[in-house]
Amino acid sequence: MEMEKSYNPQKFENQLYNEWVQSGVFTAKVDKKKEPFTIVIPPPNITGQLHMGHALNNTIQDVIVRFKRMQGFSTLWLPGTDHASIATEVKIVEKMKEEGIKKEDIGRDGFLERAWAWKKQYGGRIVEQLKRLGSSCDWTREAFTMDERCSKAVKNVFVKLYNKGLIYKGARIINWCPCCKTALSDAEVEYEEQPSHLWNIRYPLVDGSGEIIVATTRPETLFGDTAVAVNPKDDRYKDMIGKMLKLPLTDREIPIISDEYVEMDFGSGCVKITPAHDPNDFEVGLRHNLEVIRVMNDDGSLNEKTGKYNGLSREAARDVVCKDLSDQGYMVSIEDYNHNVGQCYRCHSTVEPIVSKQWFVKMEPLAKPAIKAVREKKTEFIPARFTKVYYNWMENIKDWCISRQLWWGHRIPAYYCQDCGEMMVEETAPCKCSKCGSTNIKQDEDVLDTWFSSALWPFSTLGYPDKTEDLKYFYPNSLLVTAYDIIFFWVARMIFSGIEHMGEVPFPEVLIHGIVRDKYGKKMSKSAGNGIDPLEIIDKYGADSLRYSLTQGIAPGGDTRYIDEKTESASNFMNKIWNASRFVLMNAEGIKPSKMGEFRLNDSDKWILSKLNTTIKEVTKNINKYEIGLASAKLYDFVWSDFCDWYIELSKTTLYGEDKEAKANTVAVLLYVLENILKLMHPFTPFITEEIYKYLPTTKGSIVISAWPEANKKYAFAKERKEFEKVMDLIKTIRNMKAERNVAPSKKVAIYLMNSTLKAKNVAFIQKLAGVNEVTFIQDKSALDKNMVSMFGSYGEVIVPLGELVDLQAEKARLQAELKVVESEIKRSQGMLSNPGFVAKAPKPLIEKEENKLRDYLDKKEKLVAQIESM
C-alpha cells in the first residue's frame, strides 16, 4: 500500500472520522486505574450553524483532549446541544408566519409538536459540522438540554431550590422584550449608548404655592408616576416634602417624598418615581409603600390607564405626550442627552423595565460561596485577568428572573389547584390537590430561562440526580474552554450550581479564549457581511489546514484574526509534511531499518534527535499550560526547518550512498523522528497524521490512542548538537557566499578551511548541502592566489577562489558596466544638488532624499572600484 502522490484531504478526512467513531476510540471508559480528564462542550444552539468562533473553540478543546487521551488519561469530551428557548421559538414562529399560522391557532401541544420536528430536522446540523472539523467527542454520550436525563435534573434542582426558599414567585421589576414578549435576565440585556433627550417638565403644587421641575428621559411613562422624590439633604425642597403635586395630563395628585437615592446635582434634583417601569423607582416605591401602576401592555403599547393614549406604541405616545405637555404649558425645556439603552440580546429591540409576576432565584446565598471558591483558587481563570469580570458580575448580582413567557423550553414544575388556589411545586405532576383533593389542576404556563438548564450542564449530562458511575468518576470536570463573552451568562452560573448541588466546583480551571475577527480586526457577523463559513474553508483546504491556521499566534484570552493567507500557509505546511513523509517511506522501501539504540549514530542523527527531544519537552509544557499558539509555532519550526529543510537533506548523504548498513541506520532515525512528529502534530492536525501514520512500518493501530512522545535522556546530546550546528553554520556561510554573487546553489566549488576543527567525517555533509566538490584544510593562506573570497564562520575562515564562483572576465565586464551606470547617476544627482533653483524651490524632504541617494551611489562606486582592482 503506497501513499497518494499528492496531499488531497477530501479523499480521506470523512472516511477516517467514520472509522474513528465506529472503532470507539473517542468513547470514554470508567477506569479506576486511570486518571479521568473531562471537558463538556459549550453546547451550541440547535438553531446554530458552525461559525469561526465554534471552529476556534472546538479546535482548542480538541487539541487538549487528543493530547490528554494520548497521555493515557481516561478522556471524556462530552458533546451536546442547547434547546435555546427564545432563539428556537423565534425561528419556528417565523416559519409559521410564512404559512399564515400563529402560535395561538394550533395551541401549545401543536406548537411543541412542530418544535420537536424542527429540532429533529435542523438540530443535528451543527453536530455534523463539528464532526467535519475533527472534534473527537464521545458521541455515545451526546446530550441535549431537553433530553430526559437533563430534564430530570432541571426539575430536581428547581424543586430543591424552591423548598430551600431560594426560588420564589413575586412581582418584581424585570426586563421585558416587547418583541419576543418574554422576560429577560439581566445577563440577556445588552447596553448601547444612544442619543436622546432630557425633557424638563413642570409639576405644579396642588396648593398653588409653586412648582417642581422634573427631568426625565421617559415622558410617556408619567401616567405611572406615584411620587416625586427629592434628597432629604437638599435645602431647596425641605419645606415641600409631604406636599401634593398635580400630575400633568391627568386628574391625579402625587406626593413629594424624600429619599437618599436622589442625586442633588442631577438636573433639578427632583426625580419622578414610576415604580412599575424603573428598577430604581421600584425599590424607592417599596421603601415608601407607593402604589405600583403599570401603564404598558406586553407589546410595548400604552394601556387603558393612560386615557386617550391607550393603544399607542411607546414611540408614538412619546411624541403625542410631549406635544400635549407643550400645548398645556407643562414643558419647560428639552435638552440633548446621550444615555445607555438596554436591548434584547436576541432581537435587539429596546427592553422595557416593567413590574411583572415572575419566578426568581435568590442569588445572594448562591453567589457568596461561588465568589469564595474563586478567591480560594478552587476554580482559576486563565488568563487571571478575567477573574475581575467574574467578581464584578457576582458581587453586584441581583435575583435572577428565570421565567420566560414561551412554550419551547423546560416548563416550570409548579401546579395550581383551580378550585382552592393551592400551588404545588413537585418533580412529578400531582394527580390531585394536596390541600383540597381536587383533580382540577393546571401547570404553570411559563418555561425556564435557557441558562437555567445550561448551568447544570457539567453534572446533568453525567446522570445527576442519580448517582451514576459516570457522575462519580467524571465529576468534577477537569477544564472548561469558552469565550470571554459568556463568563456571566454561563460560567458563573455553572460554578454556583456545582457548589450548591454537587458540593464542589464543576471545574478547577476555566480557559478563556478570544473571538475570531476578520482580517481588519472587525467582529465577524452576518449583518456586517464579513462572516466566513468554516465549511467552505474545509472544502477548499481540508480541516487540518483550518485547524492549524486557527492555532497560529493565539494566546489565552486574546482575539485572533482570520486571514485566508494563514490557511493557505497552513495548507502548504500540510503539503510539506505529506511530501516529507513520502520521501521517508520511499527510501524505507526494501530496507529493514536498524533498531534504535543498537547502532552508532552519526553527528546529524544526534543533532535531529536532540532537537526532537527539546521539541517534545517544550510542546508538552506549552499544551499543559494551554499555550496552544506557542506549541503550534514550535512544531512548525521543527518540522519545516529542522526536519524537512535540514535533516532530510543531510540524510541524503547516506541514503544515496553505497553503505547498506548506514542506509538502514538513517532510515531508522527518519522513521523514528517522523513517527514522533506525527504524534506531536496529531492534536492539531488529526486527519493527515492518522493517514500517514498507518503507512509507517513501525506503527500499529490508530494514532488517536497511541502514546504521547516523551523526551529520551539518551538522545539529549547537548554538546554534540552545539558542535553540529557549527557544521550547519559553515554550510550557510558557503551558501551566502554564492547567493551574494548570484551563483546558482547547485554550482560546485572548491573551498579552503583555514585552521579549522571540522571533523573529516562531516565533510560529506558540506559537500552535499553547500555544493562543494573539494575541501582542503590549510594552516597558512600566503601561498593562495590573491583572487580569493573569504568569510568567517563557526569553523574559522572559509576561503573560495573567486574563479570557482564566477567567470573572472565576465564578472569584471559586469562590474565595469555597473560602475558606468553608477557614475552616471552620481553626475545626475550632483548636478541637481548644485542647481540653486532646485535647492531653493524643492521641498526639504525631496532634497534630503536626493542627498541620501548620492551618498549611496558614492558608497557603491567605492565598493565596485575595489572589487575591479582586486581582480
C-alpha positions in Angstrom: 0.0 0.0 0.0 1.5 3.3 -1.1 0.7 6.9 -0.1 -1.0 9.1 -2.7 1.5 11.3 -4.6 -0.4 14.5 -3.7 -2.0 15.7 -0.4 -5.8 15.5 -1.0 -7.6 15.8 2.3 -11.1 15.4 0.7 -10.1 11.8 -0.1 -9.6 10.6 3.4 -10.9 13.0 6.1 -14.6 11.9 6.2 -13.6 8.2 5.9 -11.1 8.5 8.8 -13.7 10.2 11.0 -16.2 7.5 10.5 -13.6 4.9 11.2 -12.7 6.6 14.5 -16.4 6.8 15.6 -17.1 3.1 14.6 -13.9 1.8 16.3 -14.8 3.6 19.6 -11.5 5.4 20.1 -13.4 8.5 21.3 -15.6 6.6 23.8 -14.5 7.2 27.4 -14.5 4.4 29.9 -14.8 4.5 33.7 -11.4 3.0 34.5 -10.3 3.4 38.2 -6.7 2.6 37.2 -6.6 5.8 35.1 -7.0 9.4 36.0 -10.0 10.9 34.3 -9.9 14.0 32.2 -13.3 15.6 31.4 -14.4 18.5 29.3 -18.0 19.3 28.5 -18.6 21.1 25.2 -20.2 24.6 25.5 -23.5 23.4 23.9 -24.2 25.2 20.6 -27.8 26.2 20.0 -29.8 23.8 17.8 -30.6 26.9 15.7 -26.9 27.4 15.0 -24.6 26.7 12.2 -20.8 26.3 12.6 -19.0 29.7 12.5 -15.4 30.6 13.1 -16.0 31.1 16.8 -17.2 27.5 17.1 -14.2 26.4 14.9 -11.7 28.1 17.2 -13.4 26.9 20.5 -13.6 23.3 19.3 -10.1 23.2 17.8 -8.6 24.4 21.2 -10.7 21.8 23.1 -9.8 19.0 20.6 -6.0 19.8 20.8 -6.2 19.5 24.6 -8.5 16.4 24.6 -6.4 14.5 22.0 -3.2 15.4 23.9 -4.7 14.1 27.2 -6.0 10.9 25.6 -2.6 10.1 24.2 -1.1 10.8 27.6 -3.1 7.9 29.0 -6.0 9.7 30.8 -9.5 8.3 30.6 -10.6 11.2 28.5 -14.2 12.3 28.1 -15.2 15.1 25.8 -18.9 15.2 26.3 -20.9 16.8 23.4 -24.4 18.2 23.2 -26.7 21.0 22.1 -28.8 23.6 23.8 -32.6 24.0 23.1 -32.2 27.8 23.1 -35.7 28.8 24.1 -36.0 32.3 22.6 -33.9 31.7 19.5 -35.7 28.5 18.6 -39.2 29.7 19.3 -38.5 32.8 17.1 -37.3 30.6 14.2 -40.4 28.4 14.4 -42.8 31.4 14.8 -41.2 33.0 11.7 -41.6 29.7 9.7 -45.3 29.5 10.8 -45.8 33.1 9.8 -44.8 32.2 6.2 -47.6 29.7 6.3 -50.1 32.2 7.7 -50.3 30.5 11.1 -50.0 31.9 14.6 -49.0 30.0 17.8 -52.4 30.5 19.3 -54.0 28.9 16.2 -52.5 25.5 16.9 -52.2 25.7 20.7 -49.3 24.7 23.0 -49.3 20.9 22.1 -49.4 21.6 18.4 -46.6 24.1 18.6 -44.4 21.8 20.6 -45.0 19.0 18.1 -43.7 21.4 15.4 -40.8 22.4 17.6 -39.6 18.8 18.2 -40.0 18.1 14.4 -37.9 21.3 13.7 -35.2 20.1 16.2 -35.1 16.7 14.5 -34.7 18.3 11.1 -32.2 21.0 11.9 -30.9 20.3 15.4 -28.3 17.8 14.3 -26.8 20.1 11.7 -24.2 21.7 13.8 -23.2 18.3 15.3 -22.4 17.0 11.8 -20.4 20.2 11.2 -18.4 19.7 14.3 -17.5 16.2 13.1 -16.2 17.7 9.8 -13.8 19.8 11.9 -12.5 16.6 13.5 -13.9 17.0 17.1 -13.1 13.8 19.0 -16.2 13.9 21.2 -17.7 10.8 22.8 -20.9 10.7 20.7 -22.3 7.8 22.7 -22.9 10.3 25.5 -24.3 13.1 23.4 -26.7 15.2 25.4 -29.5 17.7 24.7 -30.6 20.2 27.4 -34.2 19.0 27.0 -33.5 15.3 26.8 -34.9 13.0 29.5 -31.7 13.0 31.6 -31.2 16.8 31.6 -35.0 17.4 32.2 -34.9 15.2 35.2 -32.0 17.2 36.6 -33.8 20.5 35.9 -36.9 19.5 37.8 -34.9 18.1 40.7 -32.9 21.3 41.1 -35.9 23.6 40.7 -37.8 21.8 43.5 -34.8 21.6 45.8 -34.1 25.4 45.4 -37.9 26.1 45.9 -38.0 24.0 49.1 -34.9 25.8 50.4 -36.6 29.2 49.8 -34.1 30.0 47.0 -36.7 30.1 44.3 -39.7 32.3 44.7 -42.6 33.8 42.7 -43.2 37.5 43.1 -44.0 40.8 41.5 -40.7 42.5 40.7 -39.3 44.9 38.1 -38.0 42.8 35.3 -36.5 43.3 31.8 -39.3 42.7 29.2 -38.8 42.3 25.5 -41.9 43.7 23.8 -40.9 42.0 20.5 -40.1 38.5 21.9 -42.9 39.1 24.5 -40.9 37.5 27.3 -39.0 38.4 30.4 -35.2 38.5 30.2 -32.5 38.1 32.9 -30.0 41.0 33.4 -27.4 39.0 31.5 -29.6 38.9 28.4 -29.7 42.7 28.1 -27.1 44.4 26.1 -26.5 48.2 26.6 -25.8 50.7 23.9 -25.3 54.4 24.1 -28.0 56.2 22.1 -28.7 59.9 21.5 -32.0 61.0 23.1 -33.4 64.0 25.1 -33.9 65.1 28.6 -37.4 66.6 29.0 -37.9 69.1 31.8 -41.5 69.0 32.9 -43.4 71.3 35.3 -45.3 69.6 38.2 -47.5 72.3 39.9 -48.1 72.1 43.7 -51.8 71.5 44.4 -51.9 74.3 47.0 -50.8 76.8 44.3 -47.6 77.8 46.2 -45.2 76.9 43.5 -44.0 74.0 41.3 -41.3 71.4 40.9 -39.3 70.9 37.7 -38.7 67.2 36.9 -36.2 65.9 34.3 -37.0 62.6 32.5 -35.9 60.5 29.5 -39.3 58.7 29.6 -42.2 61.3 29.5 -44.6 58.7 28.1 -44.4 56.8 31.5 -45.6 59.8 33.6 -49.1 58.1 33.8 -47.4 55.6 36.1 -45.8 58.2 38.4 -46.9 57.8 42.1 -44.5 60.3 43.6 -41.7 62.9 43.0 -38.6 62.3 45.2 -36.0 64.8 46.5 -32.9 64.2 48.6 -33.6 64.8 52.3 -30.3 66.9 52.5 -31.4 69.2 49.7 -32.3 72.5 51.4 -34.1 73.7 48.3 -37.0 71.3 48.8 -37.1 70.7 52.6 -40.3 72.7 53.1 -42.0 70.9 50.2 -41.6 67.3 51.4 -45.1 65.9 52.1 -46.9 68.3 49.9 -49.0 67.1 46.9 -48.3 67.8 43.2 -50.7 67.8 40.3 -49.7 65.0 37.8 -49.7 66.6 34.3 -52.2 65.4 31.7 -54.2 63.5 34.5 -56.6 64.3 37.3 -54.3 62.6 39.8 -52.3 64.0 42.7 -49.0 62.6 43.9 -46.8 63.3 47.0 -43.3 64.8 47.3 -41.2 62.3 49.2 -37.6 62.3 50.4 -35.1 59.5 49.6 -31.3 59.4 49.5 -31.4 57.7 46.1 -31.9 61.1 44.5 -28.7 62.9 43.3 -29.0 66.5 44.2 -26.7 67.7 41.4 -28.5 65.9 38.5 -31.0 68.2 36.7 -33.2 70.0 39.2 -32.6 67.4 42.0 -36.2 66.1 41.6 -37.0 62.7 40.2 -40.3 61.3 39.1 -41.0 57.9 40.7 -42.6 55.3 38.4 -42.3 52.0 40.3 -43.8 49.9 37.6 -41.3 51.0 34.9 -37.9 51.6 36.5 -35.9 49.3 38.7 -34.6 52.0 41.0 -38.1 53.6 41.3 -39.4 50.2 42.2 -37.0 50.0 45.2 -38.0 53.6 46.2 -41.6 52.5 45.9 -41.1 49.6 48.3 -39.4 51.8 50.9 -42.3 54.4 50.8 -45.2 51.9 50.2 -46.1 53.6 46.9 -48.8 52.3 44.5 -47.4 50.4 41.5 -49.3 51.4 38.3 -48.3 49.6 35.2 -49.1 51.7 32.1 -47.8 49.5 29.3 -49.0 46.3 27.6 -46.8 43.3 26.8 -46.2 44.6 23.2 -44.9 48.0 24.4 -48.0 50.0 23.7 -49.7 52.2 26.4 -52.7 50.6 28.2 -56.1 51.8 29.3 -54.7 53.6 32.4 -53.3 56.3 30.1 -56.7 57.5 28.8 -56.7 58.8 25.3 -53.1 57.5 24.7 -54.4 53.9 25.1 -53.1 51.7 22.3 -50.3 54.0 21.0 -46.8 52.5 20.7 -44.3 53.8 23.2 -42.6 55.8 20.5 -45.8 57.3 19.1 -47.0 58.0 22.6 -43.8 59.9 23.5 -44.4 62.3 20.6 -48.1 63.0 21.4 -47.4 63.3 25.2 -44.6 65.8 24.6 -46.8 67.9 22.3 -49.7 67.9 24.8 -47.3 68.9 27.6 -46.1 71.8 25.5 -49.6 72.9 24.5 -50.8 72.8 28.1 -47.7 74.7 29.4 -46.1 71.9 31.3 -43.0 71.6 29.1 -40.2 73.8 30.4 -37.3 72.8 28.1 -35.8 69.9 26.1 -32.0 69.1 26.2 -29.9 66.7 24.0 -28.8 63.8 26.1 -26.9 60.5 25.5 -27.7 57.5 27.7 -27.3 53.7 27.8 -30.4 51.9 26.5 -31.0 48.2 27.2 -31.6 46.0 24.2 -32.7 42.3 23.9 -29.6 40.2 23.1 -31.7 38.2 20.6 -33.8 40.6 18.6 -32.1 43.9 19.7 -35.4 45.6 20.5 -35.4 48.2 23.3 -36.1 46.4 26.6 -38.9 47.7 28.8 -38.4 47.6 32.5 -41.9 46.6 33.9 -43.3 45.1 37.1 -44.5 41.6 36.5 -45.2 38.5 38.5 -42.3 36.1 37.6 -40.2 33.3 39.1 -36.8 34.3 40.6 -33.7 32.6 42.0 -32.5 34.3 45.2 -28.9 35.0 44.3 -27.0 36.3 47.3 -26.8 32.9 49.2 -25.6 31.2 46.0 -23.2 33.9 44.9 -21.3 34.1 48.2 -19.8 30.5 48.2 -19.1 30.9 44.4 -17.1 34.1 45.0 -15.3 32.4 47.9 -14.4 29.4 45.7 -12.7 31.5 43.1 -10.9 33.6 45.8 -9.6 30.4 47.3 -8.5 29.3 43.8 -10.7 26.2 43.7 -11.5 27.5 40.3 -9.0 29.6 38.4 -9.5 31.7 35.3 -6.8 31.6 32.6 -5.7 34.3 32.0 -6.2 35.5 35.6 -7.4 39.0 34.5 -10.9 37.5 33.7 -11.4 36.8 37.4 -12.2 40.6 37.7 -15.1 40.1 35.2 -16.4 37.2 37.3 -16.1 39.2 40.6 -17.8 42.3 39.2 -20.8 40.3 38.0 -21.1 38.1 41.1 -20.6 40.8 43.7 -23.3 43.0 42.0 -25.7 40.3 41.1 -29.5 40.7 41.5 -32.0 38.0 41.9 -32.2 36.0 38.7 -35.5 36.2 36.8 -35.9 32.6 35.4 -39.4 32.5 34.0 -40.0 33.1 30.3 -43.3 33.6 28.5 -42.6 31.0 25.9 -43.8 27.5 25.0 -40.5 25.9 23.9 -38.3 25.0 27.0 -38.5 23.4 30.4 -42.0 24.1 31.7 -41.9 25.3 35.3 -42.9 22.4 37.6 -45.5 24.4 39.6 -49.1 23.3 39.6 -52.2 25.3 40.7 -55.4 23.9 42.0 -58.2 25.6 40.0 -60.6 25.2 42.9 -58.8 26.3 46.0 -55.8 28.2 44.5 -53.2 26.0 46.2 -49.8 26.0 44.5 -47.7 22.7 44.4 -44.0 22.6 43.3 -43.2 19.0 42.5 -40.9 16.9 40.2 -43.8 14.7 39.1 -47.1 16.3 38.2 -49.6 15.8 41.1 -52.8 13.9 40.4 -54.8 15.8 43.0 -54.6 18.9 45.1 -52.6 18.4 48.3 -54.9 20.8 50.2 -58.5 20.1 48.9 -58.1 16.9 47.0 -59.4 18.4 43.7 -58.2 16.9 40.4 -58.7 20.2 38.6 -55.0 21.1 38.4 -53.2 23.2 35.9 -49.4 23.6 35.3 -47.6 27.0 35.2 -47.7 28.3 31.7 -44.1 29.7 31.7 -40.8 27.9 30.8 -37.4 28.3 32.4 -34.6 30.6 31.2 -32.4 28.5 28.8 -29.4 29.3 31.1 -31.1 27.5 34.0 -30.6 24.1 32.3 -27.2 25.2 30.9 -26.0 26.0 34.4 -26.4 22.3 35.3 -24.5 21.0 32.2 -21.3 19.7 33.9 -23.3 17.3 36.1 -26.8 16.9 34.5 -25.1 15.3 31.4 -23.4 12.7 33.7 -26.7 11.5 35.2 -27.5 13.8 38.1 -29.5 13.5 40.3 -28.8 9.8 40.0 -25.5 8.7 41.5 -24.3 7.2 38.3 -20.8 5.7 37.7 -20.1 8.5 35.2 -21.0 11.2 37.7 -18.8 9.7 40.4 -15.9 9.3 38.1 -16.0 12.2 35.7 -17.2 15.0 38.1 -15.8 17.5 38.7 -14.8 18.2 35.1 -11.1 18.9 34.5 -11.4 22.1 32.5 -13.8 24.4 30.8 -12.9 26.1 27.5 -15.0 29.1 26.5 -15.0 32.6 25.0 -14.9 35.6 27.3 -18.4 36.9 26.3 -20.3 34.3 28.3 -18.5 34.4 31.7 -21.5 35.8 33.5 -24.1 34.1 31.2 -22.8 30.6 31.8 -19.6 30.2 33.7 -20.7 32.0 36.9 -24.0 30.1 36.9 -22.2 26.7 36.5 -19.9 27.5 39.4 -22.6 28.3 41.9 -24.8 25.5 40.6 -22.0 22.9 41.0 -21.2 24.1 44.6 -24.9 24.1 45.5 -25.9 20.7 44.1 -22.7 18.7 43.9 -20.9 20.2 46.9 -17.8 21.2 44.8 -16.9 23.4 41.9 -17.6 22.0 38.5 -14.0 22.5 37.2 -10.7 23.7 38.6 -9.7 25.7 35.6 -11.5 27.9 33.0 -9.5 28.6 29.9 -10.8 31.8 28.2 -10.1 32.5 24.6 -11.0 35.5 22.5 -13.2 35.8 19.4 -12.3 35.4 15.7 -12.3 38.7 13.9 -11.9 39.5 10.2 -8.5 40.5 8.7 -9.2 44.1 9.6 -9.9 43.3 13.2 -13.7 43.7 13.0 -16.1 41.3 14.7 -17.5 38.8 12.3 -21.3 38.8 11.8 -23.9 38.0 9.2 -25.2 41.6 9.4 -21.7 43.1 8.8 -21.3 40.7 5.8 -17.8 39.7 6.9 -18.7 36.2 8.2 -16.7 33.3 6.8 -18.2 29.8 6.6 -15.7 27.3 8.1 -17.2 24.5 6.0 -16.3 26.4 2.8 -12.7 26.6 4.1 -12.7 22.9 4.9 -14.0 22.1 1.5 -11.2 24.1 -0.1 -8.2 23.4 2.1 -9.2 20.5 4.4 -10.0 20.6 8.2 -6.3 20.2 9.3 -5.3 23.4 7.4 -8.2 25.4 9.0 -7.4 24.0 12.5 -3.7 24.7 12.2 -4.3 28.2 10.9 -6.6 29.0 13.9 -4.0 27.9 16.4 -1.2 30.1 14.9 -0.5 33.1 17.0 -3.3 32.6 19.6 -2.8 33.2 23.3 -5.3 32.7 26.2 -7.8 35.5 26.3 -6.7 37.2 23.1 -8.7 37.8 20.0 -7.4 36.4 16.7 -7.9 37.4 13.1 -9.0 35.0 10.3 -6.7 35.7 7.3 -7.1 33.4 4.3 -3.4 33.6 3.6 -2.8 31.9 7.0 -4.9 29.0 6.0 -3.1 28.8 2.6 0.2 28.8 4.5 -1.1 26.0 6.8 -2.1 24.1 3.7 1.4 24.5 2.3 2.7 23.1 5.6 0.4 20.1 5.3 1.8 19.5 1.8 5.3 19.8 3.2 4.6 17.1 5.8 3.0 14.9 3.2 5.9 15.1 0.8 8.5 14.6 3.5 6.6 11.5 4.7 6.5 10.2 1.2 10.3 10.7 0.9 10.9 8.8 4.1 8.6 5.9 3.1 10.0 5.7 -0.4 13.6 5.4 0.9 12.5 2.9 3.5 11.1 0.5 0.9 13.1 -2.7 0.7 15.2 -1.8 3.7 15.0 -3.3 7.1 15.5 -0.4 9.5 18.1 -0.8 12.2 16.8 -0.9 15.7 17.1 2.4 17.5 19.7 2.2 20.3 21.6 -0.6 18.7 23.8 1.3 16.2 26.2 4.2 16.2 24.5 7.5 15.4 26.3 10.0 13.1 26.5 13.6 14.1 23.5 14.7 12.1 21.4 11.9 13.7 22.4 13.2 17.2 21.5 16.7 16.2 18.0 15.9 15.0 17.3 13.6 17.9 18.4 16.3 20.3 16.2 18.9 18.6 13.3 16.4 18.7 13.9 15.9 22.5 13.7 19.6 23.1 10.6 20.0 20.9 8.8 17.2 22.8 9.6 18.8 26.2 8.6 22.3 25.1 5.4 21.3 23.2 4.3 19.1 26.1 4.9 22.0 28.5 3.1 24.5 26.3 0.0 22.4 25.9 -0.1 21.6 29.6 -0.1 25.4 30.2 -2.7 25.9 27.4 -0.2 27.9 25.3 -1.6 26.4 22.1 -0.2 29.1 19.9 3.3 28.7 21.2 3.2 24.9 20.8 1.9 25.3 17.2 4.7 27.7 16.3 7.4 25.4 17.8 6.1 22.4 15.9 6.1 24.4 12.6 9.7 25.4 13.1 10.9 21.9 14.0 9.0 20.1 11.2 9.6 22.6 8.4 13.1 23.9 9.2 14.9 21.2 11.3 13.4 18.1 9.8 12.4 18.9 6.2 14.9 21.6 5.3 17.9 20.2 7.2 17.7 16.6 8.3 16.1 15.1 5.2 18.7 16.9 3.1 21.5 15.7 5.4 20.2 12.1 5.3 20.7 12.0 1.5 24.4 11.7 2.0 23.9 8.1 3.3 20.6 7.3 1.5 22.2 7.9 -1.8 25.5 6.2 -0.9 26.6 2.6 -1.2 26.8 1.7 2.6 23.7 -0.5 3.2 24.2 -0.5 7.0 24.5 3.3 7.1 21.3 3.4 5.0 19.4 1.2 7.4 20.6 3.3 10.3 19.5 6.6 8.6 16.1 5.0 7.7 15.6 4.0 11.4 16.2 7.6 12.5 14.0 9.1 9.8 11.1 6.7 10.8 11.6 7.4 14.5 11.6 11.2 14.1 8.7 11.1 11.6 6.6 8.9 13.9 7.2 11.3 16.8 6.4 14.3 14.6 3.0 12.7 13.6 2.2 12.2 17.3 3.2 15.7 18.3 1.2 17.1 15.4 -1.9 14.8 15.9 -3.8 17.0 18.4 -3.6 19.9 15.9 -3.9 18.1 12.6 -5.6 14.8 13.3 -6.5 13.7 9.8 -3.2 14.0 8.0 -1.3 12.5 10.9 -3.6 9.4 11.0 -3.5 8.9 7.3 0.3 9.0 7.2 0.7 7.0 10.5 -1.0 3.9 9.1 1.7 3.7 6.3 4.6 3.6 8.7 6.3 0.2 9.1 7.0 0.8 12.8 3.4 1.5 13.9 0.2 -0.4 14.8 -3.4 0.7 15.5 -4.7 4.2 15.5 -2.6 7.3 16.3 -5.6 8.6 18.3 -4.8 6.1 21.1 -1.0 5.9 20.6 1.3 7.1 23.4 2.3 10.7 23.6 6.0 11.1 22.9 8.4 11.5 25.9 11.8 13.0 25.8 14.5 10.4 25.9 17.6 11.2 28.1 19.7 9.0 25.8 19.1 11.5 23.0 19.9 14.7 24.9 23.2 15.2 23.0 23.6 18.8 24.1 27.3 19.0 23.4 27.1 17.2 20.0 24.1 19.3 18.9 26.0 22.5 19.6 29.0 21.1 17.7 27.0 20.0 14.7 25.3 23.4 14.5 28.8 24.7 13.6 28.7 22.4 10.5 25.3 23.8 9.6 26.7 27.3 10.1 29.5 26.5 7.7 27.0 25.3 5.1 25.0 28.5 5.5 28.3 30.6 5.1 29.1 28.9 1.8 25.5 29.3 0.5 25.6 33.0 1.4 28.9 33.5 -0.5 27.2 32.1 -3.6 24.0 34.0 -3.1 25.8 37.3 -2.8 27.4 36.8 -6.2 24.2 35.4 -7.8 25.8 32.0 -8.2 23.4 29.0 -8.6 23.3 26.9 -5.4 24.0 23.8 -7.5 27.3 25.1 -8.8 30.1 23.1 -7.3 33.0 24.9 -5.8 36.3 24.0 -4.1 37.0 25.5 -0.7 39.8 26.0 1.8 39.3 25.9 5.5 41.9 27.8 7.5 42.9 26.4 10.9 39.5 24.5 11.0 38.5 21.9 13.6 35.8 20.4 11.3 35.7 16.6 11.6 36.6 14.8 8.4 33.5 12.6 8.8 31.3 15.7 8.4 32.9 16.9 5.1 30.3 14.8 3.2 27.5 17.0 4.6 29.4 20.2 3.5 29.8 18.7 0.0 26.2 17.6 -0.3 24.4 20.6 1.2 26.7 23.5 0.2 27.5 22.3 -3.3 31.2 21.8 -2.7 33.3 19.3 -4.7 36.6 19.6 -2.7 37.5 20.6 0.8 41.2 21.4 1.6 42.4 22.0 5.2 45.2 24.6 5.4 47.2 26.3 8.2 48.6 29.1 6.0 47.0 31.0 3.1 50.0 33.0 1.9 50.6 30.6 -1.0 47.0 31.0 -2.2 46.1 33.1 -5.3 45.1 36.7 -4.4 41.8 36.4 -6.2 40.1 34.8 -3.3 36.8 35.4 -1.4 36.7 34.7 2.3 34.2 34.8 5.2 34.5 33.9 8.8 32.2 31.3 10.4 32.0 28.9 13.3 34.8 26.8 11.9 37.1 29.7 11.2 37.9 31.3 7.8 36.3 29.8 4.7 38.2 30.7 1.5 36.9 30.2 -2.0 38.9 31.1 -5.2 36.8 33.8 -7.0 37.3 31.9 -10.2 35.4 29.0 -8.6 32.4 31.3 -8.1 32.4 33.3 -11.3 34.0 33.7 -14.8 36.6 36.4 -13.9 36.5 38.1 -17.3 32.7 38.1 -17.4 32.4 39.3 -13.8 34.9 42.1 -14.5 32.9 43.2 -17.5 29.7 43.1 -15.5 31.2 45.2 -12.7 32.6 47.8 -15.1 29.1 48.1 -16.8 27.5 48.6 -13.3 30.2 51.2 -12.4 29.3 53.1 -15.6 25.6 53.3 -14.6 26.5 54.4 -11.0 28.8 57.1 -12.2 26.1 58.4 -14.5 23.7 58.6 -11.5 26.3 60.4 -9.4 26.7 63.0 -12.1 22.9 63.5 -12.4 22.5 63.8 -8.6 25.4 66.2 -8.2 24.0 68.3 -11.0 20.6 68.6 -9.3 22.0 69.4 -5.8 24.4 72.1 -7.3 21.4 73.7 -9.1 20.4 76.8 -7.0 16.9 76.7 -8.4 16.3 73.1 -7.3 17.7 73.7 -3.8 15.7 76.9 -3.4 12.3 75.6 -4.6 12.2 71.8 -3.9 10.6 70.6 -0.6 13.1 69.8 2.1 12.2 66.0 2.2 12.9 65.8 -1.6 16.3 67.4 -1.2 17.2 65.1 1.7 16.1 62.1 -0.3 18.4 63.1 -3.2 21.3 63.7 -0.8 20.8 60.2 0.6 20.8 58.8 -2.9 24.0 60.5 -3.7 25.7 59.1 -0.6 24.5 55.6 -1.5 25.8 55.9 -5.1 29.2 57.2 -3.9 29.5 54.3 -1.4 28.5 51.8 -4.2 31.2 53.3 -6.5 33.9 52.8 -3.9 33.0 49.2 -3.5 32.8 48.5 -7.2 36.2 50.1 -7.8 37.7 48.0 -5.0 36.2 44.8 -6.5 37.5 45.6 -10.0 41.0 46.4 -8.7 41.2 43.2 -6.7 40.6 41.3 -10.0 
